[in-house]
Amino acid sequence: MFKRLLIANRGEIAVRVIRACRELGVEAVAVYSSADRLSPHVLMADVAVPIGPAPASMSYLVPDALLGAARETGAEAIHPGYGFLAENADFAQQVEEAGLIFVGPPSAAIRAMGDKTEARARMEAAGVPVIPGSDAVADAAAAVRLANEIGFPVLLKAAAGGGGKGMRVVEDPDSLAPALEAARAEARGAFGDDRVYVERYLERPRHLEVQVLADSHGRVIHLGERECSIQRRHQKLIEEAPSPVVDVELRERMGAVAVSAAEAVGYVGAGTVEFLFQDGDFYFLEMNTRIQVEHPVTEAVTGVDLVQAQIRIAAGEPLHIEALPDWPDGHAIECRIGAEDPSAGFLPTAGRIEALRVPGGRGVRWDSGISERFEVGLDYDPLLAKLIVHAHTRDEAIQRMTSALNELEIVGISTTVPFHRAVMREPDYRAGELSVRYVEEHPDLLATAAEDVYAEVAVLAAALLEEERRQAPHATLGNADGRGRRTDQLSAWQRRFLEP
């Protein structure tokens, strides 16, 4: 095991890796931009190194700055987390060439699976079922021709993409050219690569994914599936394990395919093979060559620490995880808590977290990179934290998540918490009737979330009024004749909640 590891990331995943390092006796090196100088991951690390200004393009996305920080601190390995350069094959290769250990798969495996068109070809050759699609298209005319062969609606996808970037659903030929231009522009901005390909669009599939672990000694295993169907703009909001629709036979079939996919590219480390599932059939979607945001739900139902497993594998240790006869152990759900306003179409928000109350209790886990007085900006992904619960059954997990969300308080910015509360109450979700179109098919959830926001503001206003009453009773108890309340010293938003 190496002695010192640098985390080329920020936020909650950096905190997560630091915790894994501590338990393994490995010193953790944090890097930070000027905006993150007082962030929790910086304060928790054994060593912290500044790497540039707030924009990620000038800090977290600069390989030379990250490698320089590793050399400066004597780090022997680099953990990329997720996002930023986690799936950048060139960065992994630079780490390897610098004589450092990349906590992830070989750069060749990242390159093979990072290029979605090459990944499709490799999966077809390995006998993995794939959705009908094309190679990268040269122009709009070629895209129209291919789309007509595949059949509308189609999905345009960035060849170097992931996380919903560079994706567009196209319903008819007339809409394809502008959609292609928009997808290419987004892909160029997100990945520096504007290649786009065409794929058949499945109308109401579920999004299922299988966790794999592979060591450098030739052993590859899977740790079951996760249900990730609740999404907006192809980005996940809620995940759970196991999936409500996967039985033992389907789990083994999907798991075997996921293992074959990893073996086909010489994979090493933790990875996730993603599938679309519809009408009893599943199709390869992509492979994420990194740790996933939603990895805690798999940890909860298997008892396997996936981040520690990543680090152990990178250090050359063989996998010691045997078959899990009791898998899954109960049910786990994760809600991604983002700095977004659900009532405004999940518009990112910014501001200072003035107060934070974190839920606790049996089976409740809080993974975050925030604290009170933390300044949330718009320079990075809006993910603030993850709330995870674990219980014996899915129904119990939903109830535990409901309780935890009600206990959670984040004051100062808008978050996705009201949306998550609304989902936990929604009948289709509770029945396990899910698809990737769940959010758009339940627009009432956004209205319910907005109502919850107003209710929270009302409670806060009432608390502030009570505090004012206690501190200055003469200003709030009434007029000189003892009748009525004085509201002239209250702000407009406070007076609003006193109106009948």
C-alpha positions as CSV (number, residue, x, y, z in Angstrom):
1,M,0.0,0.0,0.0
2,F,1.3,3.4,-0.9
3,K,1.7,6.1,1.8
4,R,0.3,9.2,0.2
5,L,-2.5,9.8,-2.3
6,L,-3.6,13.0,-4.1
7,I,-7.3,13.5,-4.8
8,A,-7.7,15.3,-8.1
9,N,-11.2,16.5,-7.2
10,R,-13.3,18.5,-4.8
11,G,-16.6,18.4,-2.8
12,E,-18.2,15.3,-1.4
13,I,-16.3,12.8,-3.4
14,A,-13.0,14.3,-2.2
15,V,-14.3,14.0,1.4
16,R,-15.3,10.4,0.7
17,V,-11.9,9.5,-0.6
18,I,-10.2,11.2,2.4
19,R,-12.3,9.0,4.7
20,A,-11.3,5.8,2.9
21,C,-7.6,6.9,3.0
22,R,-7.8,7.4,6.8
23,E,-9.1,3.9,7.3
24,L,-6.4,2.5,5.2
25,G,-3.6,4.5,6.9
26,V,-2.9,6.5,3.7
27,E,-2.2,10.2,3.9
28,A,-4.6,12.3,1.7
29,V,-3.5,15.3,-0.3
30,A,-6.3,17.8,-1.3
31,V,-6.1,20.2,-4.2
32,Y,-8.2,23.4,-4.3
33,S,-9.1,26.3,-6.4
34,S,-9.3,29.9,-4.9
35,A,-13.1,29.4,-4.5
36,D,-12.5,26.2,-2.4
37,R,-9.8,27.3,0.0
38,L,-12.0,26.9,3.0
39,S,-14.0,23.8,1.8
40,P,-14.4,20.8,4.0
41,H,-12.2,18.6,1.8
42,V,-9.4,21.1,2.2
43,L,-9.7,21.3,6.0
44,M,-10.0,17.5,6.3
45,A,-6.9,16.5,4.3
46,D,-3.4,15.9,5.7
47,V,-2.0,18.3,3.1
48,A,-3.7,20.8,0.7
49,V,-2.2,22.5,-2.4
50,P,-3.7,25.4,-4.3
51,I,-3.9,24.8,-8.0
52,G,-5.5,27.9,-9.5
53,P,-8.5,30.2,-9.9
54,A,-12.2,29.2,-9.5
55,P,-13.0,28.2,-13.1
56,A,-12.4,24.5,-13.4
57,S,-10.6,25.1,-16.8
58,M,-7.9,26.9,-14.8
59,S,-7.7,24.6,-11.9
60,Y,-9.3,21.1,-11.6
61,L,-9.0,20.5,-15.4
62,V,-5.3,21.4,-15.6
63,P,-3.2,18.1,-15.6
64,D,0.1,20.0,-15.1
65,A,-1.3,21.6,-12.0
66,L,-2.4,18.3,-10.6
67,L,0.8,16.5,-11.4
68,G,2.8,19.4,-10.0
69,A,0.9,19.1,-6.8
70,A,1.6,15.4,-6.6
71,R,5.3,15.9,-7.2
72,E,5.4,18.7,-4.6
73,T,3.8,16.6,-1.9
74,G,5.4,13.3,-2.7
75,A,2.1,11.6,-3.5
76,E,2.5,8.2,-5.0
77,A,-1.0,7.8,-6.4
78,I,-3.8,10.0,-7.8
79,H,-7.5,9.3,-7.3
80,P,-9.6,11.2,-9.9
81,G,-13.0,10.9,-8.1
82,Y,-15.7,11.5,-10.7
83,G,-16.3,14.3,-13.2
84,F,-13.4,16.6,-14.2
85,L,-10.6,14.3,-15.5
86,A,-11.8,11.1,-14.0
87,E,-12.5,9.5,-17.4
88,N,-9.9,11.4,-19.4
89,A,-7.6,8.8,-20.9
90,D,-4.9,11.4,-21.7
91,F,-4.7,12.4,-18.1
92,A,-4.6,8.8,-16.9
93,Q,-1.7,8.2,-19.4
94,Q,0.1,11.3,-18.1
95,V,-0.2,10.0,-14.6
96,E,1.2,6.6,-15.7
97,E,4.1,8.2,-17.6
98,A,4.9,10.3,-14.6
99,G,5.6,7.1,-12.6
100,L,2.5,7.6,-10.4
101,I,-0.4,5.2,-9.8
102,F,-3.7,6.1,-11.3
103,V,-6.5,4.9,-9.0
104,G,-8.7,3.6,-11.9
105,P,-8.4,1.5,-15.0
106,P,-5.5,1.6,-17.5
107,S,-5.6,4.6,-19.9
108,A,-6.3,2.1,-22.7
109,A,-9.5,0.9,-21.1
110,I,-10.7,4.4,-20.4
111,R,-10.0,5.3,-24.0
112,A,-11.8,2.3,-25.3
113,M,-14.9,2.8,-23.2
114,G,-14.8,6.6,-23.2
115,D,-15.3,6.7,-27.0
116,K,-18.9,5.6,-27.1
117,T,-18.7,4.5,-30.7
118,E,-15.7,2.4,-30.1
119,A,-17.3,1.0,-27.0
120,R,-20.4,0.0,-29.0
121,A,-18.2,-1.8,-31.5
122,R,-16.2,-3.6,-28.7
123,M,-19.4,-4.7,-26.9
124,E,-21.0,-6.0,-30.1
125,A,-17.8,-8.0,-30.8
126,A,-18.0,-9.4,-27.2
127,G,-21.6,-10.5,-27.7
128,V,-23.0,-7.8,-25.4
129,P,-26.5,-6.6,-26.5
130,V,-26.4,-3.0,-27.8
131,I,-29.1,-0.6,-28.9
132,P,-29.2,-0.2,-32.8
133,G,-27.1,2.8,-33.7
134,S,-24.3,4.3,-35.8
135,D,-20.7,5.4,-35.8
136,A,-20.0,9.1,-35.5
137,V,-21.9,11.0,-38.3
138,A,-20.2,13.4,-40.7
139,D,-23.0,15.8,-41.2
140,A,-26.8,16.4,-41.0
141,A,-27.5,14.6,-44.2
142,A,-25.7,11.5,-43.0
143,A,-27.5,11.7,-39.7
144,V,-30.9,11.9,-41.4
145,R,-30.1,8.9,-43.6
146,L,-29.0,6.9,-40.6
147,A,-32.0,8.0,-38.5
148,N,-34.4,6.9,-41.2
149,E,-32.7,3.5,-41.2
150,I,-32.9,3.2,-37.4
151,G,-36.4,4.7,-37.2
152,F,-37.5,7.9,-35.4
153,P,-37.4,9.0,-32.6
154,V,-33.6,8.8,-32.3
155,L,-31.1,10.0,-29.7
156,L,-28.1,12.0,-30.6
157,K,-25.2,11.3,-28.3
158,A,-21.7,12.7,-27.9
159,A,-19.0,10.1,-28.8
160,A,-16.8,11.3,-26.0
161,G,-19.7,12.0,-23.6
162,G,-21.4,11.1,-20.4
163,G,-23.6,12.7,-17.8
164,G,-26.2,13.7,-20.3
165,K,-23.9,16.2,-22.1
166,G,-24.3,16.4,-25.8
167,M,-27.5,14.4,-25.9
168,R,-30.7,15.3,-27.8
169,V,-33.9,13.4,-28.6
170,V,-35.1,14.0,-32.1
171,E,-38.7,13.2,-33.1
172,D,-38.6,13.8,-36.9
173,P,-36.2,14.6,-39.8
174,D,-36.9,18.3,-39.8
175,S,-35.6,18.7,-36.2
176,L,-32.4,16.7,-36.7
177,A,-30.1,19.4,-38.2
178,P,-30.5,22.0,-35.5
179,A,-30.4,19.3,-32.8
180,L,-27.2,17.9,-34.3
181,E,-25.6,21.4,-34.2
182,A,-26.7,21.9,-30.6
183,A,-25.4,18.5,-29.5
184,R,-22.1,19.1,-31.2
185,A,-21.6,22.5,-29.6
186,E,-22.4,21.1,-26.1
187,A,-20.1,18.1,-26.7
188,R,-17.3,20.4,-27.8
189,G,-17.7,22.6,-24.8
190,A,-17.9,19.7,-22.3
191,F,-15.4,17.2,-23.8
192,G,-13.4,19.1,-26.4
193,D,-14.7,16.6,-29.0
194,D,-17.7,17.4,-31.1
195,R,-18.3,13.9,-32.6
196,V,-21.9,12.8,-32.3
197,Y,-23.6,9.5,-33.2
198,V,-27.2,8.3,-33.7
199,E,-28.9,5.7,-31.6
200,R,-32.5,4.4,-31.4
201,Y,-34.5,6.1,-28.7
202,L,-36.3,3.8,-26.4
203,E,-39.5,5.6,-25.2
204,R,-39.9,4.4,-21.6
205,P,-37.0,2.3,-20.5
206,R,-35.6,1.9,-17.0
207,H,-32.0,2.8,-16.4
208,L,-30.2,0.0,-14.7
209,E,-26.5,-0.4,-14.0
210,V,-24.2,-3.1,-12.7
211,Q,-21.2,-2.5,-10.4
212,V,-18.1,-4.3,-11.3
213,L,-14.7,-4.7,-9.6
214,A,-11.6,-6.1,-11.4
215,D,-8.1,-6.6,-10.0
216,S,-4.8,-6.7,-11.8
217,H,-4.6,-10.5,-11.3
218,G,-7.4,-11.3,-13.8
219,R,-10.4,-11.5,-11.5
220,V,-13.6,-9.6,-12.4
221,I,-16.8,-9.7,-10.3
222,H,-20.1,-7.9,-10.2
223,L,-21.9,-6.6,-7.1
224,G,-25.4,-6.4,-8.5
225,E,-27.5,-3.7,-10.0
226,R,-28.7,-0.2,-9.1
227,E,-32.0,1.4,-10.3
228,C,-31.2,4.9,-11.7
229,S,-34.4,5.7,-13.7
230,I,-35.3,9.0,-11.9
231,Q,-33.5,11.6,-14.0
232,R,-33.8,15.0,-15.4
233,R,-31.9,16.0,-18.6
234,H,-30.3,12.5,-18.5
235,Q,-28.8,13.2,-15.1
236,K,-29.7,11.1,-12.1
237,L,-31.6,12.4,-9.1
238,I,-32.5,9.3,-7.1
239,E,-30.9,5.8,-7.1
240,E,-31.6,2.6,-5.3
241,A,-30.3,-1.0,-4.9
242,P,-31.6,-3.4,-5.7
243,S,-34.0,-2.6,-8.6
244,P,-37.6,-3.3,-7.9
245,V,-37.9,-5.2,-11.2
246,V,-34.7,-7.4,-11.1
247,D,-35.0,-11.0,-9.9
248,V,-32.2,-13.4,-9.2
249,E,-32.1,-14.8,-12.8
250,L,-32.1,-11.4,-14.5
251,R,-29.4,-10.2,-12.0
252,E,-27.1,-13.0,-12.9
253,R,-27.6,-12.5,-16.7
254,M,-26.9,-8.8,-16.4
255,G,-24.0,-9.4,-14.1
256,A,-22.5,-11.9,-16.5
257,V,-22.8,-9.4,-19.4
258,A,-21.2,-6.6,-17.3
259,V,-18.3,-8.9,-16.4
260,S,-17.8,-9.7,-20.1
261,A,-17.9,-6.1,-20.9
262,A,-15.1,-5.3,-18.4
263,E,-13.0,-8.3,-19.5
264,A,-13.3,-7.2,-23.2
265,V,-11.3,-4.0,-22.5
266,G,-8.9,-5.4,-19.9
267,Y,-10.6,-3.4,-17.1
268,V,-9.0,-2.9,-13.7
269,G,-10.6,-1.1,-10.8
270,A,-14.2,-0.1,-10.0
271,G,-16.5,0.5,-12.9
272,T,-20.1,0.5,-13.8
273,V,-21.8,-1.0,-16.9
274,E,-25.0,0.8,-17.6
275,F,-28.1,-0.7,-19.4
276,L,-31.5,0.4,-20.6
277,F,-34.2,-2.1,-19.7
278,Q,-37.5,-2.3,-21.5
279,D,-40.1,-5.1,-22.0
280,G,-37.8,-7.7,-20.4
281,D,-34.8,-6.9,-22.6
282,F,-31.6,-5.0,-21.6
283,Y,-29.2,-3.2,-23.8
284,F,-25.7,-1.9,-23.2
285,L,-25.7,1.9,-22.8
286,E,-22.1,2.8,-21.7
287,M,-19.5,2.0,-19.2
288,N,-18.4,4.5,-16.6
289,T,-14.7,3.9,-16.0
290,R,-14.7,5.5,-12.5
291,I,-16.5,5.4,-9.1
292,Q,-20.1,6.4,-9.5
293,V,-21.9,9.1,-7.5
294,E,-24.4,6.5,-6.4
295,H,-21.9,3.9,-5.2
296,P,-23.1,4.2,-1.5
297,V,-26.3,2.2,-2.2
298,T,-24.3,-0.7,-3.4
299,E,-22.0,-0.4,-0.4
300,A,-25.1,-0.5,1.9
301,V,-26.6,-3.7,0.5
302,T,-23.2,-5.6,0.0
303,G,-21.1,-4.4,2.9
304,V,-18.2,-3.7,0.4
305,D,-16.4,-0.4,0.7
306,L,-16.0,0.4,-3.0
307,V,-13.5,3.3,-2.6
308,Q,-11.2,1.3,-0.4
309,A,-11.5,-1.6,-2.9
310,Q,-10.4,0.9,-5.7
311,I,-7.4,1.9,-3.7
312,R,-6.4,-1.6,-2.7
313,I,-6.7,-2.7,-6.4
314,A,-4.5,0.2,-7.5
315,A,-1.9,-0.9,-4.9
316,G,-1.8,-4.3,-6.6
317,E,-3.8,-6.3,-4.0
318,P,-6.0,-9.1,-5.3
319,L,-9.7,-9.1,-4.7
320,H,-10.6,-11.0,-1.6
321,I,-14.4,-10.5,-2.0
322,E,-16.1,-13.9,-2.3
323,A,-19.6,-14.6,-3.7
324,L,-22.2,-12.8,-1.7
325,P,-24.9,-15.4,-1.0
326,D,-27.1,-13.0,1.0
327,W,-27.0,-10.2,-1.7
328,P,-28.8,-8.0,-1.4
329,D,-28.9,-7.3,2.3
330,G,-32.0,-5.1,2.5
331,H,-32.7,-2.1,0.4
332,A,-30.9,1.3,0.0
333,I,-32.0,4.6,-1.5
334,E,-29.9,7.7,-2.3
335,C,-31.1,11.2,-3.0
336,R,-28.7,13.6,-4.6
337,I,-29.0,16.9,-2.9
338,G,-28.2,19.6,-5.4
339,A,-28.1,23.4,-5.3
340,E,-31.0,23.6,-7.8
341,D,-34.5,25.0,-7.7
342,P,-37.0,22.2,-8.8
343,S,-39.8,24.7,-9.2
344,A,-37.7,26.6,-11.8
345,G,-36.8,23.6,-13.9
346,F,-33.8,22.6,-11.7
347,L,-32.1,25.9,-12.3
348,P,-28.7,26.0,-10.5
349,T,-28.7,28.3,-7.5
350,A,-25.9,30.1,-5.5
351,G,-25.5,31.6,-2.1
352,R,-24.3,31.0,1.4
353,I,-25.5,28.1,3.5
354,E,-26.6,30.0,6.6
355,A,-27.7,26.9,8.6
356,L,-27.4,23.2,8.2
357,R,-29.0,20.4,10.2
358,V,-28.1,16.9,9.1
359,P,-30.3,13.9,9.7
360,G,-29.1,10.9,11.6
361,G,-30.2,7.7,13.2
362,R,-30.1,4.0,12.3
363,G,-29.5,3.3,8.6
364,V,-28.9,7.0,7.6
365,R,-25.8,8.2,5.9
366,W,-24.8,11.7,4.9
367,D,-22.0,12.2,2.3
368,S,-21.3,15.9,1.7
369,G,-18.7,18.5,0.9
370,I,-20.6,21.4,2.6
371,S,-20.9,23.0,6.0
372,E,-22.5,26.0,7.6
373,R,-21.3,29.3,6.1
374,F,-20.2,27.5,3.0
375,E,-20.4,29.6,-0.2
376,V,-22.1,27.8,-3.0
377,G,-21.1,29.2,-6.4
378,L,-21.9,28.5,-10.0
379,D,-18.4,27.4,-11.1
380,Y,-19.0,23.7,-10.5
381,D,-21.6,20.9,-10.6
382,P,-24.5,21.8,-8.3
383,L,-24.2,18.5,-6.3
384,L,-23.9,19.4,-2.6
385,A,-24.4,16.1,-0.8
386,K,-25.9,12.7,-0.9
387,L,-28.5,11.4,1.6
388,I,-28.5,7.6,1.8
389,V,-30.7,5.3,3.8
390,H,-30.7,1.5,4.3
391,A,-33.5,-0.7,5.7
392,H,-34.8,-4.2,5.5
393,T,-37.3,-3.6,2.7
394,R,-38.0,-1.0,0.0
395,D,-41.1,0.3,1.8
396,E,-39.1,0.7,5.0
397,A,-36.3,2.4,3.1
398,I,-38.8,4.9,1.6
399,Q,-40.2,5.7,5.0
400,R,-36.7,6.1,6.4
401,M,-35.8,8.4,3.6
402,T,-39.0,10.4,4.1
403,S,-38.1,10.9,7.8
404,A,-34.5,11.8,7.0
405,L,-35.5,14.4,4.3
406,N,-38.0,16.0,6.8
407,E,-35.2,16.2,9.3
408,L,-32.7,17.7,6.9
409,E,-32.5,21.5,6.9
410,I,-30.4,23.6,4.5
411,V,-31.0,27.3,4.9
412,G,-29.8,30.0,2.6
413,I,-30.1,28.5,-0.9
414,S,-32.7,26.6,-2.9
415,T,-32.1,22.8,-3.1
416,T,-33.7,19.7,-4.5
417,V,-34.8,18.5,-1.1
418,P,-38.5,19.5,-1.6
419,F,-38.5,17.5,-4.9
420,H,-37.1,14.4,-3.1
421,R,-39.8,14.7,-0.4
422,A,-42.5,14.9,-3.1
423,V,-41.2,11.8,-4.9
424,M,-41.1,9.7,-1.7
425,R,-44.9,10.4,-1.3
426,E,-45.8,9.8,-5.0
427,P,-47.8,6.5,-5.6
428,D,-46.0,5.4,-8.8
429,Y,-42.6,5.7,-7.1
430,R,-43.8,3.9,-4.1
431,A,-45.1,1.1,-6.4
432,G,-41.8,0.9,-8.2
433,E,-43.4,2.0,-11.5
434,L,-40.4,3.9,-13.0
435,S,-38.8,4.9,-16.3
436,V,-36.3,7.5,-17.4
437,R,-39.4,9.7,-18.3
438,Y,-40.7,9.6,-14.7
439,V,-40.0,13.3,-14.0
440,E,-41.6,14.6,-17.2
441,E,-44.6,12.3,-16.7
442,H,-45.1,13.7,-13.2
443,P,-45.0,17.5,-13.5
444,D,-47.1,17.8,-10.4
445,L,-44.0,16.9,-8.4
446,L,-42.5,20.2,-9.3
447,A,-45.6,22.1,-8.1
448,T,-45.6,20.1,-4.9
449,A,-41.9,20.9,-4.4
450,A,-42.7,24.6,-4.8
451,E,-45.4,24.4,-2.2
452,D,-42.9,22.8,0.2
453,V,-40.5,25.7,-0.4
454,Y,-43.2,28.2,0.5
455,A,-44.0,26.2,3.6
456,E,-40.3,26.2,4.6
457,V,-40.1,30.0,4.1
458,A,-43.3,30.4,6.2
459,V,-41.7,28.3,9.0
460,L,-38.5,30.3,8.8
461,A,-40.5,33.6,8.9
462,A,-42.4,32.4,12.0
463,A,-39.1,31.5,13.7
464,L,-37.6,34.9,12.9
465,L,-40.8,36.6,14.2
466,E,-40.6,34.6,17.4
467,E,-36.9,35.5,17.8
468,E,-37.8,39.2,17.3
469,R,-40.6,38.9,19.9
470,R,-38.3,37.4,22.5
471,Q,-35.5,39.9,21.9
472,A,-37.7,43.0,21.5
473,P,-41.2,42.3,23.0
474,H,-42.2,46.0,23.0
475,A,-41.9,46.0,19.2
476,T,-44.1,43.0,18.5
477,L,-46.6,42.5,21.3
478,G,-49.1,45.2,20.4
479,N,-50.0,48.8,20.2
480,A,-50.3,51.2,23.2
481,D,-53.9,50.2,23.8
482,G,-53.0,46.5,23.8
483,R,-54.8,45.7,20.6
484,G,-53.4,44.4,17.4
485,R,-49.8,43.6,16.3
486,R,-47.2,46.1,15.2
487,T,-45.9,45.1,11.8
488,D,-44.4,48.3,10.6
489,Q,-40.9,47.2,11.6
490,L,-41.2,43.9,9.8
491,S,-39.9,43.3,6.2
492,A,-42.3,42.9,3.4
493,W,-41.6,39.1,3.1
494,Q,-42.2,38.7,6.9
495,R,-45.5,40.6,6.7
496,R,-46.6,38.4,3.8
497,F,-46.9,35.4,6.1
498,L,-49.0,37.3,8.7
499,E,-51.7,38.2,6.2
500,P,-55.0,36.2,6.5
